[in-house]
Amino acid sequence: MAFLLVSAYLLLTHARGAPAENGALLETLKSQVGLFSNTSEHYSAQVRPPGTSRQIPQTIIIGVRKGGTRALLEMLDIHPNIVVAATEVHFFDWDENYVKGIDWYRNLMPFSYGNQITIEKTPGYFTSPQAPGRIHDMNSSIKLLLILRDPTERVISDYTQVYYNRIESHKPVQLFEDIVIKNGVLNTKYKAIQRSLYDVHMEKWLKHFSLDQIHIVDGNTLIKDPLPELQKVERFLNLPSRIMSSNFYFNQTKGFYCIRSDGRERCLHESKGRPHPLVNSTVLEQLYSYFREHNAKFYRMVNHSFDWN
């Protein structure tokens, strides 16, 4: 459809008529093919199929950052009764987006049929002070998905992402140990460590939502054996079982599962699955020890334990 829009524009530029008239015609074409853009997002042209509309999400993947949210979203997109937002919207955690209103939010969603669930994922929601109340104000009965992994692994993955981003931007980098340890003690103010305090953040969500509205996906299990975790999500969302083992294959080169759907094979972006740095064993033990009490509190909150260090 984007090709059609460009072709139409080229025809307009060769057509006789005032430039202003051609500009008006181009805007009309944009409107007709459903091309949307704003300062923070770029959307591909999308034709509205008959019988569809843009819906406010009935389910949101609220986090956690570096927990496996992109993998979860891509895998759920296999299901014929699910449509997913292509990008992280940051509606409920960024004030500059939230003030734009619910119609702005809705217009960022894909077109869907009446039997489909719209899902968006923004990992920053889980650690945002404002997001729980704002989402509750929108829909108090919404279903939420939260994917978590071992908190120490998540911290290292968080560091790894920032490390590579800084390398690519030609910015200076620090060793993991130099950030995590300050004056010989654990730097608990480090943002990556703060994000892994699952009990602290979960407490805010449980003030607004009941536990049965929040399904926790085990991120460590999802990357090793996706199907059982996805079947649990299907049941949580009251969807028929449509995701099969044949939808996945293990990519030996990348070291994780890729997706096979609609006659296509696709893997997550190359930025996913980057090798983590080797971390000093003493520093690792300090992290394990720090998170142990927080993890135990989280297990009690959600009535479930995980195989975390």
Backbone bond lengths (Angstrom), bond angles and torsions (degrees), N, CA, C in turn:
res aa  C-N    CA-C-N  psi(-1)  N-CA   C-N-CA  omega(-1)  CA-C   N-CA-C  phi
1 M - - - 1.456 - - 1.524 111.69 -
2 A 1.344 115.77 -35.19 1.457 118.61 176.12 1.518 109.86 -61.95
3 F 1.358 116.69 -37.20 1.462 120.79 177.84 1.513 110.81 -62.61
4 L 1.351 116.28 -40.54 1.464 119.73 179.20 1.517 110.76 -63.67
5 L 1.337 116.08 -39.77 1.460 119.65 180.00 1.520 110.72 -63.97
6 V 1.339 116.86 -44.07 1.464 120.28 178.77 1.514 110.75 -63.15
7 S 1.341 116.47 -42.41 1.460 120.06 179.58 1.517 111.16 -61.20
8 A 1.338 114.99 -42.91 1.462 118.95 179.25 1.517 110.75 -63.10
9 Y 1.329 115.65 -38.70 1.459 119.09 -179.79 1.525 111.04 -64.73
10 L 1.359 116.12 -40.91 1.463 119.51 178.69 1.525 111.31 -62.66
11 L 1.326 115.64 -38.40 1.463 119.03 176.78 1.516 110.68 -63.08
12 L 1.337 115.79 -40.38 1.457 119.83 179.93 1.519 111.53 -63.48
13 T 1.342 116.48 -39.34 1.459 118.91 -176.90 1.514 112.10 -69.41
14 H 1.340 116.43 -21.44 1.453 119.70 177.67 1.518 112.24 -96.22
15 A 1.329 114.33 -7.39 1.467 117.70 -178.54 1.517 110.16 -80.78
16 R 1.337 115.42 153.57 1.457 119.29 175.65 1.526 108.74 -74.27
17 G 1.316 116.92 139.53 1.462 120.92 179.40 1.496 109.87 145.04
18 A 1.291 115.30 161.96 1.449 120.74 -176.70 1.516 110.77 -68.98
19 P 1.353 118.56 146.57 1.465 121.32 177.00 1.519 112.86 -55.65
20 A 1.337 116.00 -38.00 1.472 119.10 -179.95 1.512 110.96 -62.89
21 E 1.360 115.73 -38.20 1.459 118.55 178.99 1.527 110.05 -66.60
22 N 1.351 116.11 -41.25 1.457 118.87 178.02 1.523 111.26 -62.49
23 G 1.341 116.15 -37.85 1.462 119.75 178.34 1.509 111.34 -63.30
24 A 1.325 116.27 -41.66 1.466 120.26 179.16 1.522 110.34 -64.10
25 L 1.346 115.89 -40.15 1.457 119.64 179.13 1.525 110.91 -64.74
26 L 1.349 116.26 -39.52 1.451 119.47 178.95 1.527 111.40 -62.86
27 E 1.341 116.44 -41.48 1.462 119.38 178.12 1.521 110.95 -62.53
28 T 1.326 116.10 -37.19 1.464 120.12 176.90 1.517 110.58 -62.92
29 L 1.351 115.75 -43.31 1.458 119.90 178.91 1.529 110.85 -61.45
30 K 1.331 115.99 -43.28 1.463 119.65 178.33 1.517 111.06 -56.82
31 S 1.334 114.80 -45.31 1.463 119.86 -178.72 1.516 111.03 -62.71
32 Q 1.361 115.55 -40.21 1.451 119.57 -175.34 1.526 112.34 -69.98
33 V 1.332 117.82 -34.04 1.461 119.00 179.95 1.521 111.59 -90.13
34 G 1.333 117.90 -5.32 1.461 120.70 175.88 1.504 113.68 79.27
35 L 1.333 117.58 38.55 1.455 120.44 179.05 1.516 109.56 -86.63
36 F 1.330 116.77 118.97 1.459 121.50 -177.30 1.515 109.04 -117.40
37 S 1.332 116.08 146.18 1.455 119.65 173.77 1.523 108.87 -152.33
38 N 1.342 115.26 152.42 1.453 120.14 172.15 1.513 108.27 -148.73
39 T 1.299 117.77 -174.74 1.452 119.63 -171.85 1.516 113.32 -69.90
40 S 1.322 117.88 -21.74 1.456 118.58 -175.42 1.521 113.51 -111.83
41 E 1.317 119.23 -11.02 1.455 121.76 -175.64 1.533 110.20 -132.65
42 H 1.329 115.23 153.84 1.454 120.91 174.00 1.525 106.88 -129.35
43 Y 1.274 117.46 127.44 1.453 121.90 -174.17 1.514 110.90 -118.17
44 S 1.302 116.21 141.47 1.457 120.61 174.97 1.519 108.82 -77.72
45 A 1.337 114.79 155.17 1.455 119.59 -179.77 1.524 109.50 -61.42
46 Q 1.298 116.33 139.44 1.456 120.16 -175.95 1.521 109.75 -142.24
47 V 1.329 115.97 123.01 1.457 120.96 177.33 1.521 108.37 -85.92
48 R 1.306 116.83 138.16 1.463 120.59 179.01 1.520 109.02 -79.97
49 P 1.338 118.37 112.04 1.458 120.49 176.95 1.529 110.18 -66.03
50 P 1.311 117.92 146.03 1.472 120.34 178.79 1.530 111.15 -56.48
51 G 1.317 115.84 136.63 1.457 120.84 177.40 1.511 114.79 83.58
52 T 1.334 117.12 9.69 1.458 119.72 179.80 1.527 111.15 -114.83
53 S 1.308 115.02 165.95 1.462 121.18 175.11 1.520 108.21 -155.35
54 R 1.334 116.04 167.01 1.463 120.25 174.84 1.526 108.13 -88.36
55 Q 1.315 116.18 127.97 1.459 121.61 -177.01 1.527 111.03 -115.04
56 I 1.317 116.45 146.11 1.461 120.44 168.64 1.533 107.37 -63.77
57 P 1.322 119.09 137.39 1.471 120.30 -176.88 1.524 113.34 -54.80
58 Q 1.323 114.13 136.28 1.464 120.09 173.47 1.524 110.87 -89.23
59 T 1.349 115.08 -14.96 1.466 121.68 178.66 1.521 108.46 -142.06
60 I 1.320 116.38 140.84 1.464 121.11 178.50 1.524 109.25 -129.23
61 I 1.314 116.39 133.54 1.467 121.52 169.77 1.516 106.04 -86.40
62 I 1.328 116.42 109.07 1.465 120.82 -170.13 1.534 113.05 -91.07
63 G 1.310 118.24 -7.72 1.463 119.60 179.54 1.515 109.88 153.65
64 V 1.332 113.15 -170.43 1.437 129.10 7.14 1.525 109.07 -104.90
65 R 1.324 117.02 158.12 1.458 120.91 176.55 1.531 109.94 -54.33
66 K 1.330 115.48 134.55 1.467 124.02 -177.64 1.526 112.44 59.56
67 G 1.323 115.14 27.48 1.459 119.47 177.38 1.515 112.83 -100.05
68 G 1.346 116.50 -12.49 1.460 120.91 -177.65 1.515 112.61 114.57
69 T 1.340 117.24 22.54 1.473 120.62 -175.68 1.523 112.27 -63.37
70 R 1.331 117.86 -40.37 1.468 120.15 -179.44 1.518 110.95 -66.67
71 A 1.322 117.02 -42.67 1.464 120.06 177.40 1.527 110.70 -60.51
72 L 1.331 116.78 -44.43 1.465 120.82 179.70 1.521 110.92 -61.02
73 L 1.320 117.47 -46.03 1.465 120.81 -179.03 1.524 111.20 -63.02
74 E 1.324 117.04 -45.78 1.466 120.87 -179.06 1.525 110.87 -62.36
75 M 1.314 116.44 -39.33 1.464 120.13 -178.95 1.523 111.41 -71.37
76 L 1.327 117.54 -38.34 1.461 119.74 177.60 1.525 111.73 -68.02
77 D 1.311 116.23 -26.29 1.466 121.07 -179.86 1.523 112.19 -64.52
78 I 1.314 116.59 -14.40 1.469 120.94 174.85 1.523 110.57 -63.53
79 H 1.325 116.51 -34.52 1.469 121.74 -172.30 1.534 110.66 -68.55
80 P 1.335 117.58 130.04 1.474 119.88 -177.88 1.524 114.41 -66.03
81 N 1.333 117.09 -18.43 1.464 120.23 -179.90 1.522 112.92 -97.06
82 I 1.330 115.96 14.10 1.466 121.18 179.06 1.520 109.70 -126.03
83 V 1.337 116.13 134.97 1.461 121.64 168.41 1.519 107.06 -123.00
84 V 1.325 116.22 145.73 1.458 119.41 -173.39 1.524 111.02 -125.95
85 A 1.326 115.12 146.13 1.463 120.87 173.24 1.521 108.14 -71.71
86 A 1.322 116.38 137.74 1.460 120.94 -172.16 1.524 113.13 -72.76
87 T 1.324 117.01 -28.85 1.464 120.25 -174.67 1.524 111.23 -128.21
88 E 1.318 115.65 163.63 1.459 120.62 174.93 1.526 108.38 -73.68
89 V 1.331 116.08 124.16 1.462 121.32 -169.93 1.530 112.58 -86.21
90 H 1.328 116.97 -35.80 1.471 121.89 -178.16 1.532 111.53 54.27
91 F 1.317 116.07 45.10 1.457 119.85 179.62 1.525 111.34 -80.07
92 F 1.316 116.59 -43.69 1.463 120.34 -172.06 1.525 113.65 -88.83
93 D 1.327 118.32 -12.96 1.468 119.42 -178.71 1.521 113.56 -110.72
94 W 1.332 118.45 -12.59 1.462 121.14 177.50 1.524 109.35 -110.14
95 D 1.320 116.35 115.57 1.461 120.75 -177.95 1.524 112.67 -56.59
96 E 1.344 116.52 -37.65 1.465 119.85 -177.61 1.520 112.48 -65.72
97 N 1.325 117.75 -23.18 1.459 121.24 174.36 1.525 111.63 -89.57
98 Y 1.330 116.35 -39.15 1.469 120.27 -176.32 1.526 111.74 -61.77
99 V 1.327 116.99 -35.67 1.466 119.57 -178.91 1.531 112.25 -69.44
100 K 1.325 117.39 -12.93 1.466 120.23 178.70 1.525 112.07 -74.56
101 G 1.311 116.93 -17.30 1.463 120.54 171.72 1.513 115.08 94.55
102 I 1.324 114.44 166.78 1.461 122.08 -172.88 1.524 112.38 -67.79
103 D 1.320 118.70 -30.06 1.461 119.76 178.51 1.526 110.82 -67.86
104 W 1.324 115.78 -37.63 1.471 119.43 175.50 1.516 109.26 -60.97
105 Y 1.316 116.77 -43.86 1.467 122.35 179.13 1.529 110.95 -60.61
106 R 1.327 116.51 -48.18 1.460 120.98 -179.00 1.530 111.36 -59.69
107 N 1.309 117.00 -39.15 1.460 120.54 -177.36 1.523 113.39 -69.37
108 L 1.332 117.52 -9.65 1.456 120.88 175.55 1.526 112.44 -89.94
109 M 1.332 116.69 -3.50 1.457 120.95 -178.49 1.528 111.05 -89.68
110 P 1.327 116.60 154.28 1.472 119.61 176.76 1.525 111.25 -72.92
111 F 1.325 116.41 160.62 1.457 120.25 173.63 1.527 108.83 -69.00
112 S 1.330 116.35 143.84 1.459 120.50 -178.96 1.524 110.26 -143.96
113 Y 1.333 115.22 156.96 1.464 122.33 174.22 1.531 109.14 -88.96
114 G 1.297 115.80 168.80 1.460 121.22 -176.16 1.513 114.23 -62.70
115 N 1.351 117.84 -25.63 1.465 121.03 -178.39 1.520 112.49 -94.57
116 Q 1.337 116.92 11.81 1.459 120.37 -178.16 1.528 111.94 -111.39
117 I 1.329 114.91 146.47 1.456 122.50 175.96 1.529 108.51 -98.31
118 T 1.309 115.95 131.85 1.459 120.67 174.83 1.520 109.16 -93.09
119 I 1.342 115.85 129.93 1.461 121.62 -179.61 1.530 109.36 -124.86
120 E 1.309 115.84 133.39 1.466 120.21 169.12 1.515 108.27 -121.92
121 K 1.341 115.22 154.88 1.464 117.99 177.50 1.520 109.49 -132.88
122 T 1.328 113.79 130.55 1.458 121.50 173.28 1.528 106.51 -138.96
123 P 1.329 118.19 103.19 1.463 120.57 -174.06 1.521 114.26 -60.26
124 G 1.337 116.82 -23.84 1.454 119.70 -179.37 1.520 114.47 -68.71
125 Y 1.329 117.68 -14.26 1.456 119.89 -179.16 1.535 111.84 -61.84
126 F 1.331 116.95 -40.33 1.469 119.86 -172.48 1.522 111.76 -59.58
127 T 1.320 117.84 -37.61 1.468 120.77 -176.78 1.525 112.76 -97.82
128 S 1.321 117.79 3.70 1.462 121.71 -179.11 1.525 110.77 -82.97
129 P 1.334 118.09 131.74 1.471 119.89 176.99 1.527 112.79 -66.41
130 Q 1.343 117.31 -30.36 1.461 120.75 -174.39 1.527 113.69 -87.41
131 A 1.328 117.41 -28.49 1.461 120.78 -169.69 1.532 114.65 -58.65
132 P 1.339 120.35 -44.95 1.469 118.36 -177.26 1.526 113.21 -56.89
133 G 1.327 117.02 -48.14 1.467 120.19 -178.85 1.512 112.41 -66.82
134 R 1.315 116.75 -38.67 1.465 120.06 -178.97 1.525 111.47 -67.72
135 I 1.325 116.71 -40.99 1.467 119.43 177.80 1.527 109.87 -66.64
136 H 1.322 117.19 -40.58 1.471 120.80 177.56 1.523 110.76 -61.43
137 D 1.320 117.59 -39.74 1.467 120.69 178.17 1.518 111.44 -62.93
138 M 1.328 117.00 -33.68 1.462 121.03 178.75 1.524 111.26 -73.43
139 N 1.335 116.55 -45.67 1.462 120.61 -176.49 1.521 108.45 -157.62
140 S 1.315 116.56 102.98 1.467 120.97 -175.70 1.529 112.71 -72.44
141 S 1.335 117.74 -14.37 1.469 120.56 -179.16 1.527 112.47 -107.35
142 I 1.316 118.02 13.32 1.460 122.22 -178.07 1.523 110.82 -62.29
143 K 1.333 116.36 154.14 1.459 121.63 174.94 1.524 108.37 -102.85
144 L 1.333 114.86 134.33 1.454 121.06 -175.15 1.525 110.73 -117.24
145 L 1.327 115.40 142.11 1.460 121.95 175.95 1.524 108.81 -113.62
146 L 1.319 115.95 132.18 1.458 122.03 179.99 1.516 108.16 -130.23
147 I 1.325 117.46 116.54 1.459 120.77 178.76 1.521 108.59 -105.70
148 L 1.336 114.86 126.64 1.453 121.89 -176.61 1.519 110.28 -126.75
149 R 1.323 115.31 154.47 1.460 121.40 174.18 1.518 108.59 -135.32
150 D 1.322 117.32 175.03 1.446 121.30 178.32 1.530 109.54 -48.03
151 P 1.344 117.97 125.59 1.469 120.53 -173.76 1.531 114.38 -57.87
152 T 1.333 116.77 -37.28 1.469 119.36 179.08 1.518 110.85 -68.81
153 E 1.321 117.21 -43.27 1.471 120.71 175.95 1.523 110.05 -59.12
154 R 1.331 116.36 -38.92 1.455 119.87 -178.88 1.525 111.32 -65.51
155 V 1.343 116.51 -39.66 1.466 120.22 177.55 1.530 110.37 -60.85
156 I 1.324 116.49 -45.57 1.468 120.50 -178.83 1.521 110.69 -65.37
157 S 1.332 117.01 -39.11 1.461 120.90 177.66 1.524 111.02 -65.71
158 D 1.323 116.19 -38.89 1.465 122.14 177.11 1.535 109.67 -60.12
159 Y 1.330 115.20 -48.82 1.465 120.56 177.61 1.528 110.92 -58.76
160 T 1.341 116.37 -43.47 1.466 121.23 -177.23 1.518 111.35 -60.63
161 Q 1.327 116.82 -42.40 1.462 119.83 179.32 1.529 110.83 -61.70
162 V 1.323 116.25 -47.49 1.463 120.15 -179.89 1.527 110.31 -64.35
163 Y 1.319 116.78 -38.97 1.471 121.88 179.71 1.526 110.67 -57.69
164 Y 1.334 116.11 -51.84 1.467 119.46 -178.36 1.527 111.77 -67.24
165 N 1.323 116.48 -36.45 1.475 119.51 177.26 1.524 110.76 -61.30
166 R 1.319 116.73 -40.63 1.464 120.47 179.42 1.527 111.48 -70.05
167 I 1.310 116.42 -38.06 1.468 119.98 176.54 1.524 110.62 -60.47
168 E 1.334 115.33 -46.37 1.464 120.52 -178.99 1.525 111.92 -66.18
169 S 1.330 116.73 -27.30 1.468 121.43 179.31 1.530 111.87 -92.71
170 H 1.350 115.84 5.48 1.474 121.49 179.40 1.534 111.58 59.91
171 K 1.340 114.60 39.72 1.460 120.24 177.41 1.522 109.35 -106.76
172 P 1.329 117.53 154.38 1.474 119.82 -179.83 1.531 111.39 -65.70
173 V 1.313 116.52 150.57 1.470 122.01 -179.58 1.520 109.41 -125.69
174 Q 1.334 115.19 158.71 1.462 121.86 176.65 1.516 109.22 -119.79
175 L 1.316 115.45 152.50 1.450 119.90 172.90 1.522 109.61 -65.24
176 F 1.320 115.74 150.45 1.462 121.09 179.92 1.525 110.96 -55.46
177 E 1.336 115.82 -46.89 1.461 120.50 -177.07 1.530 112.07 -62.18
178 D 1.331 116.46 -32.86 1.468 119.76 -178.70 1.528 112.29 -72.17
179 I 1.314 116.67 -22.08 1.466 120.18 177.47 1.535 110.51 -88.77
180 V 1.308 115.62 -41.40 1.465 121.01 -173.30 1.529 112.06 -76.27
181 I 1.303 117.06 -30.88 1.467 121.26 -179.38 1.527 109.51 -109.87
182 K 1.308 116.64 124.42 1.457 122.61 176.35 1.528 109.07 -126.76
183 N 1.319 115.74 124.64 1.474 121.26 -179.49 1.526 111.93 54.24
184 G 1.325 114.51 37.49 1.456 120.35 175.10 1.512 116.07 82.15
185 V 1.337 118.24 -2.09 1.478 120.88 -179.94 1.525 109.93 -124.68
186 L 1.318 114.29 162.36 1.464 120.05 -178.31 1.526 110.65 -64.68
187 N 1.316 116.17 131.66 1.466 122.10 179.35 1.529 108.98 -85.54
188 T 1.320 115.63 83.93 1.473 120.07 -174.92 1.528 112.56 -72.31
189 K 1.343 116.96 -7.73 1.462 119.79 176.72 1.533 111.85 -86.16
190 Y 1.315 116.71 -8.26 1.467 121.19 176.82 1.535 108.85 -58.35
191 K 1.328 117.17 127.11 1.468 121.40 -172.99 1.522 112.53 -56.44
192 A 1.327 116.46 -37.39 1.463 119.11 -179.14 1.518 111.33 -63.73
193 I 1.327 116.93 -35.21 1.468 120.21 176.58 1.526 110.06 -70.92
194 Q 1.326 117.16 -41.79 1.461 121.26 178.44 1.526 111.52 -58.37
195 R 1.326 116.51 -38.38 1.476 119.84 -178.90 1.523 112.30 -67.72
196 S 1.330 116.94 -22.38 1.468 120.69 -178.16 1.525 113.24 -90.76
197 L 1.323 117.64 4.61 1.467 120.91 175.40 1.527 108.33 -84.60
198 Y 1.321 115.56 75.77 1.462 121.14 -171.62 1.524 112.75 -60.84
199 D 1.315 117.10 -34.66 1.467 119.76 -178.87 1.522 111.17 -65.72
200 V 1.331 116.49 -39.18 1.469 121.00 -178.83 1.520 110.49 -62.80
201 H 1.321 116.39 -44.61 1.462 120.21 -177.61 1.528 111.55 -76.07
202 M 1.329 116.82 -37.58 1.459 120.31 -178.65 1.527 110.99 -63.19
203 E 1.304 115.86 -33.97 1.468 120.31 179.85 1.527 111.02 -57.59
204 K 1.319 117.34 -38.76 1.469 121.39 178.97 1.518 111.41 -67.02
205 W 1.344 116.61 -38.41 1.468 119.56 -179.21 1.525 111.82 -69.91
206 L 1.334 115.93 -36.14 1.463 119.40 -177.99 1.523 112.57 -74.69
207 K 1.317 117.06 -7.91 1.467 120.27 171.89 1.534 111.13 -76.49
208 H 1.317 116.47 -19.07 1.468 121.26 -175.90 1.527 113.31 -116.19
209 F 1.336 117.14 -24.86 1.465 120.49 -175.56 1.517 110.02 -131.97
210 S 1.331 115.26 147.53 1.462 119.53 175.18 1.527 108.81 -77.04
211 L 1.312 115.54 157.25 1.464 120.43 -176.80 1.525 111.79 -61.56
212 D 1.338 117.61 -31.00 1.462 118.75 -178.50 1.535 112.91 -74.99
213 Q 1.324 117.38 -2.66 1.462 120.95 174.26 1.526 112.25 -94.09
214 I 1.333 115.73 -6.76 1.460 120.31 -176.39 1.524 108.85 -119.95
215 H 1.321 116.39 114.19 1.464 120.56 177.51 1.525 108.77 -100.11
216 I 1.331 115.83 126.61 1.463 120.67 -178.79 1.524 109.25 -98.45
217 V 1.309 115.55 122.05 1.461 122.61 177.47 1.528 108.16 -95.34
218 D 1.319 115.95 132.48 1.464 120.86 178.71 1.527 108.65 -81.10
219 G 1.335 115.67 104.11 1.460 120.27 -176.54 1.507 113.41 -64.70
220 N 1.339 117.97 -33.35 1.458 120.98 178.22 1.524 111.22 -65.56
221 T 1.333 116.16 -36.92 1.464 120.36 178.39 1.524 111.10 -75.53
222 L 1.313 117.44 -38.41 1.470 121.05 -176.61 1.520 111.93 -56.73
223 I 1.332 117.82 -40.67 1.462 119.19 -176.80 1.530 112.20 -77.63
224 K 1.345 117.46 -18.95 1.464 120.80 179.95 1.520 112.22 -93.08
225 D 1.326 115.54 -34.79 1.470 121.23 -176.12 1.528 108.41 -153.19
226 P 1.328 118.27 83.87 1.467 121.58 -168.86 1.522 115.52 -63.86
227 L 1.316 117.67 -38.06 1.465 120.08 -167.37 1.530 114.21 -58.97
228 P 1.336 121.04 -49.81 1.473 119.16 -178.65 1.527 113.28 -57.57
229 E 1.344 117.37 -39.95 1.460 119.95 179.25 1.528 111.10 -66.26
230 L 1.328 117.27 -38.30 1.463 120.78 -179.09 1.523 111.13 -71.90
231 Q 1.321 117.47 -32.77 1.465 120.49 176.53 1.526 110.94 -66.27
232 K 1.322 116.55 -34.89 1.473 119.93 175.44 1.527 110.29 -63.95
233 V 1.337 116.44 -39.24 1.468 120.26 179.07 1.526 109.95 -66.44
234 E 1.323 117.11 -41.51 1.464 120.10 177.36 1.524 110.82 -56.57
235 R 1.319 116.58 -44.37 1.471 119.96 179.87 1.527 110.78 -66.55
236 F 1.315 116.86 -41.84 1.460 121.20 179.16 1.527 111.27 -59.66
237 L 1.325 116.91 -37.50 1.461 121.58 -178.78 1.535 112.62 -89.83
238 N 1.332 116.21 5.00 1.475 121.92 179.88 1.523 111.52 56.91
239 L 1.314 115.55 43.20 1.458 121.23 179.75 1.525 110.12 -107.03
240 P 1.332 118.16 149.20 1.465 119.80 174.60 1.521 110.14 -64.54
241 S 1.319 116.32 151.40 1.457 121.23 -179.07 1.529 109.85 -73.82
242 R 1.313 116.21 111.44 1.471 120.88 -177.89 1.531 112.56 -127.22
243 I 1.318 118.01 -16.94 1.461 121.01 -179.95 1.531 108.20 -86.19
244 M 1.348 116.21 126.04 1.458 121.96 -173.66 1.534 111.31 -118.18
245 S 1.325 115.29 164.30 1.463 119.83 177.51 1.519 111.38 -61.99
246 S 1.344 116.23 -29.02 1.468 120.50 179.71 1.528 112.37 -67.83
247 N 1.322 117.22 -10.97 1.465 121.10 178.17 1.531 112.93 -79.88
248 F 1.345 116.77 -1.53 1.465 119.77 -176.36 1.519 110.83 -133.03
249 Y 1.304 115.31 147.16 1.458 121.33 171.33 1.522 108.16 -144.09
250 F 1.322 115.50 146.45 1.455 119.88 -176.61 1.520 109.61 -86.87
251 N 1.325 115.91 124.80 1.457 121.87 178.93 1.532 108.72 -92.93
252 Q 1.324 115.74 108.95 1.458 119.84 -175.89 1.524 112.27 -62.95
253 T 1.332 116.20 -34.45 1.466 120.25 -178.23 1.522 111.09 -67.21
254 K 1.340 115.98 -47.27 1.455 120.41 -178.11 1.521 112.66 -80.13
255 G 1.328 115.90 -27.12 1.458 119.43 178.95 1.512 114.29 84.81
256 F 1.350 118.29 14.96 1.468 120.30 175.83 1.519 109.80 -148.79
257 Y 1.334 115.32 173.48 1.459 120.63 -175.90 1.528 111.10 -76.85
258 C 1.326 115.06 141.51 1.455 122.68 173.24 1.524 108.38 -113.76
259 I 1.320 115.75 173.41 1.464 121.76 -169.85 1.514 110.73 -111.03
260 R 1.330 115.20 139.32 1.460 122.63 174.58 1.528 107.32 -123.74
261 S 1.341 116.36 113.66 1.467 120.16 -175.54 1.522 109.90 -156.26
262 D 1.334 116.14 142.59 1.472 121.88 177.96 1.523 111.84 53.81
263 G 1.321 116.37 37.53 1.458 120.17 177.62 1.521 114.49 75.26
264 R 1.363 117.03 8.44 1.457 120.60 -179.52 1.523 109.93 -121.48
265 E 1.313 114.90 153.16 1.452 121.18 173.17 1.520 108.16 -117.19
266 R 1.319 115.98 136.09 1.461 119.00 179.96 1.528 110.09 -149.24
267 C 1.324 114.04 146.34 1.454 121.25 176.57 1.519 108.71 -115.60
268 L 1.306 115.85 164.91 1.458 119.90 176.40 1.522 109.79 -65.57
269 H 1.314 115.51 161.94 1.458 122.10 -178.51 1.528 110.71 -55.06
270 E 1.320 115.90 151.27 1.462 120.68 -177.24 1.532 113.13 -59.40
271 S 1.343 116.47 -20.13 1.463 119.52 177.99 1.522 111.83 -71.76
272 K 1.349 116.19 -14.27 1.464 119.59 179.30 1.533 109.21 -88.73
273 G 1.317 115.64 142.05 1.454 119.80 177.43 1.514 114.23 79.72
274 R 1.333 117.42 20.21 1.458 119.69 177.16 1.528 110.50 -64.41
275 P 1.325 117.06 147.09 1.475 119.01 179.86 1.525 111.55 -64.79
276 H 1.319 115.50 137.57 1.461 121.26 178.10 1.525 110.16 -86.13
277 P 1.314 117.02 154.15 1.471 119.12 176.47 1.521 110.90 -70.20
278 L 1.330 116.44 152.94 1.454 120.49 171.86 1.524 107.78 -75.52
279 V 1.312 115.81 123.77 1.464 120.72 -174.77 1.519 109.67 -104.71
280 N 1.320 115.39 138.63 1.448 122.45 177.50 1.530 110.66 -51.36
281 S 1.331 117.31 132.67 1.469 121.36 -174.28 1.533 112.04 -63.14
282 T 1.316 117.29 -33.10 1.467 120.26 178.60 1.529 110.58 -66.90
283 V 1.332 116.42 -40.21 1.463 120.84 177.83 1.528 110.05 -66.35
284 L 1.323 116.61 -40.73 1.464 120.20 177.37 1.525 110.56 -58.52
285 E 1.330 116.13 -45.26 1.465 119.46 -178.48 1.522 111.27 -65.20
286 Q 1.323 117.56 -34.01 1.461 120.55 176.25 1.532 110.60 -63.99
287 L 1.315 116.40 -40.52 1.466 120.40 178.01 1.522 110.91 -66.91
288 Y 1.342 116.65 -46.22 1.466 119.96 178.58 1.528 110.48 -56.60
289 S 1.320 115.49 -45.11 1.464 120.43 -177.58 1.527 111.32 -64.75
290 Y 1.327 116.84 -40.85 1.469 120.81 -179.01 1.528 111.17 -65.41
291 F 1.326 116.97 -41.24 1.464 120.19 -176.08 1.523 113.24 -79.89
292 R 1.332 117.37 -17.43 1.467 120.19 -172.35 1.534 112.43 -56.59
293 E 1.307 116.96 -48.18 1.476 120.29 -179.13 1.532 110.82 -67.19
294 H 1.327 116.71 -40.68 1.473 120.46 177.93 1.531 110.54 -62.66
295 N 1.341 116.05 -41.22 1.466 119.81 179.40 1.527 111.06 -63.12
296 A 1.324 116.18 -43.45 1.470 120.39 -179.96 1.527 110.98 -61.00
297 K 1.319 116.27 -40.83 1.462 120.18 177.77 1.520 110.46 -65.08
298 F 1.335 116.44 -40.28 1.465 120.26 178.92 1.528 110.73 -64.02
299 Y 1.323 117.34 -42.76 1.469 120.87 178.64 1.532 110.67 -57.04
300 R 1.330 116.42 -42.22 1.470 119.84 179.20 1.529 110.84 -65.72
301 M 1.327 116.50 -37.90 1.466 120.74 -179.93 1.528 112.17 -60.86
302 V 1.338 115.67 -42.36 1.470 119.80 -171.48 1.530 112.48 -102.91
303 N 1.339 116.11 1.81 1.477 121.20 179.40 1.519 112.41 57.33
304 H 1.328 114.76 39.54 1.468 119.81 -178.67 1.522 108.07 -158.88
305 S 1.330 115.55 141.93 1.469 119.21 177.43 1.530 109.90 -112.23
306 F 1.317 115.66 158.40 1.461 122.47 -178.19 1.520 109.02 -127.86
307 D 1.293 116.63 158.09 1.467 122.24 -177.29 1.520 109.86 -86.97
308 W 1.339 114.72 64.45 1.463 120.62 179.71 1.512 110.16 -103.95
309 N 1.327 116.97 153.68 1.459 121.62 179.04 1.525 111.42 -64.31
